[in-house]
Amino acid sequence: MFMKRLVKAFGEPAVLTTDKAPALLCAFNKLKEQGFYKRTTHCTIKHLNNLIEQDHRHVKQRFVKSAGFQNLRHASRTIKGIETIHSLYKQRRSFQRDSAFSTYNELQQLLATS
């Protein structure tokens, strides 16, 4: 039901990345048989899933001890807020001078060569 609502609300994704849980694979195949996710590639590569899981690590830590979210709207609002704060933090770090891969260092090198 949840995956059907996602497709109806947001459209079909190009790639769906999950872990290798048999229940997820079975659910994905059943939805394909019902006409959902026809053009979607189901990706179960551990590295890609770990990148996604790491990005939401802070959300998981915060809500593991609680009863979880009461409904989809609360979950959506909370995750959007946390992701916004983390993206601002990532942008701020990329402009720091001492960061090895910072935008600041790249701009300085570009201006020095021109």
CYANA upper distance limits for C-alpha pairs under 8 A (distance plus 0.5 A):
  1 MET  CA      5 ARG  CA      6.78
  2 PHE  CA      6 LEU  CA      6.83
  3 MET  CA      7 VAL  CA      6.89
  4 LYS  CA      8 LYS  CA      6.78
  4 LYS  CA     31 LEU  CA      8.34
  4 LYS  CA     36 PHE  CA      7.92
  5 ARG  CA      9 ALA  CA      6.46
  6 LEU  CA     10 PHE  CA      6.28
  6 LEU  CA     11 GLY  CA      7.69
  7 VAL  CA     11 GLY  CA      5.08
  7 VAL  CA     12 GLU  CA      5.74
  7 VAL  CA     13 PRO  CA      8.33
  7 VAL  CA     36 PHE  CA      8.12
  7 VAL  CA     37 TYR  CA      8.42
  8 LYS  CA     12 GLU  CA      8.49
 12 GLU  CA     36 PHE  CA      8.43
 12 GLU  CA     37 TYR  CA      6.63
 12 GLU  CA     39 ARG  CA      8.14
 12 GLU  CA     40 THR  CA      7.41
 13 PRO  CA     37 TYR  CA      8.17
 13 PRO  CA     40 THR  CA      6.47
 14 ALA  CA     39 ARG  CA      7.20
 14 ALA  CA     40 THR  CA      5.30
 14 ALA  CA     41 THR  CA      6.82
 15 VAL  CA     40 THR  CA      5.80
 15 VAL  CA     41 THR  CA      5.24
 15 VAL  CA     42 HIS  CA      6.46
 15 VAL  CA     43 CYS  CA      7.24
 16 LEU  CA     40 THR  CA      7.22
 16 LEU  CA     41 THR  CA      6.64
 16 LEU  CA     42 HIS  CA      5.39
 16 LEU  CA     43 CYS  CA      6.40
 17 THR  CA     42 HIS  CA      6.58
 17 THR  CA     43 CYS  CA      5.19
 17 THR  CA     44 THR  CA      6.36
 17 THR  CA     45 ILE  CA      8.18
 17 THR  CA     48 LEU  CA      7.71
 17 THR  CA     49 ASN  CA      6.62
 18 THR  CA     24 LEU  CA      8.06
 18 THR  CA     42 HIS  CA      8.12
 18 THR  CA     43 CYS  CA      7.00
 18 THR  CA     44 THR  CA      5.91
 18 THR  CA     45 ILE  CA      8.48
 18 THR  CA     49 ASN  CA      6.46
 19 ASP  CA     24 LEU  CA      8.47
 19 ASP  CA     44 THR  CA      5.91
 19 ASP  CA     45 ILE  CA      7.91
 19 ASP  CA     46 LYS  CA      7.16
 19 ASP  CA     49 ASN  CA      6.71
 20 LYS  CA     24 LEU  CA      7.95
 20 LYS  CA     25 LEU  CA      7.79
 20 LYS  CA     44 THR  CA      6.24
 21 ALA  CA     25 LEU  CA      7.18
 22 PRO  CA     26 CYS  CA      6.62
 23 ALA  CA     27 ALA  CA      6.59
 24 LEU  CA     28 PHE  CA      6.53
 25 LEU  CA     29 ASN  CA      6.69
 26 CYS  CA     30 LYS  CA      6.71
 27 ALA  CA     31 LEU  CA      6.69
 28 PHE  CA     32 LYS  CA      6.75
 28 PHE  CA     37 TYR  CA      8.47
 28 PHE  CA     42 HIS  CA      8.45
 29 ASN  CA     33 GLU  CA      6.83
 30 LYS  CA     34 GLN  CA      6.89
 31 LEU  CA     35 GLY  CA      6.92
 31 LEU  CA     36 PHE  CA      5.74
 31 LEU  CA     37 TYR  CA      7.38
 32 LYS  CA     36 PHE  CA      5.45
 32 LYS  CA     37 TYR  CA      6.01
 32 LYS  CA     38 LYS  CA      6.45
 44 THR  CA     48 LEU  CA      8.30
 44 THR  CA     49 ASN  CA      7.62
 45 ILE  CA     49 ASN  CA      6.94
 46 LYS  CA     50 ASN  CA      6.54
 47 HIS  CA     51 LEU  CA      6.93
 48 LEU  CA     52 ILE  CA      7.12
 49 ASN  CA     53 GLU  CA      6.64
 50 ASN  CA     54 GLN  CA      6.43
 51 LEU  CA     55 ASP  CA      6.90
 52 ILE  CA     56 HIS  CA      7.24
 53 GLU  CA     57 ARG  CA      6.63
 56 HIS  CA     60 LYS  CA      6.97
 57 ARG  CA     61 GLN  CA      6.74
 58 HIS  CA     62 ARG  CA      6.70
 59 VAL  CA     63 PHE  CA      6.86
 59 VAL  CA     79 ILE  CA      7.58
 59 VAL  CA     82 ILE  CA      7.79
 60 LYS  CA     64 VAL  CA      6.23
 61 GLN  CA     65 LYS  CA      8.48
 62 ARG  CA     66 SER  CA      8.49
 63 PHE  CA     67 ALA  CA      7.95
 63 PHE  CA     68 GLY  CA      6.31
 64 VAL  CA     68 GLY  CA      7.58
 69 PHE  CA     74 HIS  CA      6.78
 69 PHE  CA     75 ALA  CA      6.11
 70 GLN  CA     74 HIS  CA      7.26
 70 GLN  CA     75 ALA  CA      8.24
 71 ASN  CA     75 ALA  CA      7.01
 72 LEU  CA     76 SER  CA      6.52
 73 ARG  CA     77 ARG  CA      6.68
 74 HIS  CA     78 THR  CA      6.60
 75 ALA  CA     79 ILE  CA      6.55
 76 SER  CA     80 LYS  CA      6.55
 77 ARG  CA     81 GLY  CA      6.72
 78 THR  CA     82 ILE  CA      6.75
 79 ILE  CA     83 GLU  CA      6.46
 80 LYS  CA     84 THR  CA      6.56
 81 GLY  CA     85 ILE  CA      6.86
 82 ILE  CA     86 HIS  CA      6.74
 83 GLU  CA     87 SER  CA      6.53
 84 THR  CA     88 LEU  CA      6.75
 85 ILE  CA     89 TYR  CA      6.78
 86 HIS  CA     90 LYS  CA      6.66
 87 SER  CA     91 GLN  CA      6.70
 88 LEU  CA     92 ARG  CA      6.68
 89 TYR  CA     93 ARG  CA      6.74
 90 LYS  CA     94 SER  CA      6.82
 91 GLN  CA     95 PHE  CA      7.26
 92 ARG  CA     96 GLN  CA      7.39
 93 ARG  CA     99 SER  CA      7.74
 93 ARG  CA    102 SER  CA      8.03
 94 SER  CA     99 SER  CA      7.34
 94 SER  CA    101 PHE  CA      7.67
 94 SER  CA    102 SER  CA      5.07
 94 SER  CA    103 THR  CA      6.10
 94 SER  CA    104 TYR  CA      7.83
 95 PHE  CA     99 SER  CA      8.36
 95 PHE  CA    102 SER  CA      6.16
 95 PHE  CA    103 THR  CA      5.91
 95 PHE  CA    104 TYR  CA      5.64
 96 GLN  CA    102 SER  CA      6.83
 96 GLN  CA    103 THR  CA      8.34
 96 GLN  CA    104 TYR  CA      6.99
 97 ARG  CA    102 SER  CA      7.29
 97 ARG  CA    104 TYR  CA      6.43
 97 ARG  CA    105 ASN  CA      6.89
 98 ASP  CA    102 SER  CA      8.13
100 ALA  CA    105 ASN  CA      8.45
101 PHE  CA    105 ASN  CA      7.84
101 PHE  CA    106 GLU  CA      8.29
102 SER  CA    106 GLU  CA      7.06
103 THR  CA    107 LEU  CA      6.63
104 TYR  CA    108 GLN  CA      6.72
105 ASN  CA    109 GLN  CA      6.75
106 GLU  CA    110 LEU  CA      6.67
107 LEU  CA    111 LEU  CA      6.60
108 GLN  CA    112 ALA  CA      6.60
109 GLN  CA    113 THR  CA      6.88
110 LEU  CA    114 SER  CA      7.02
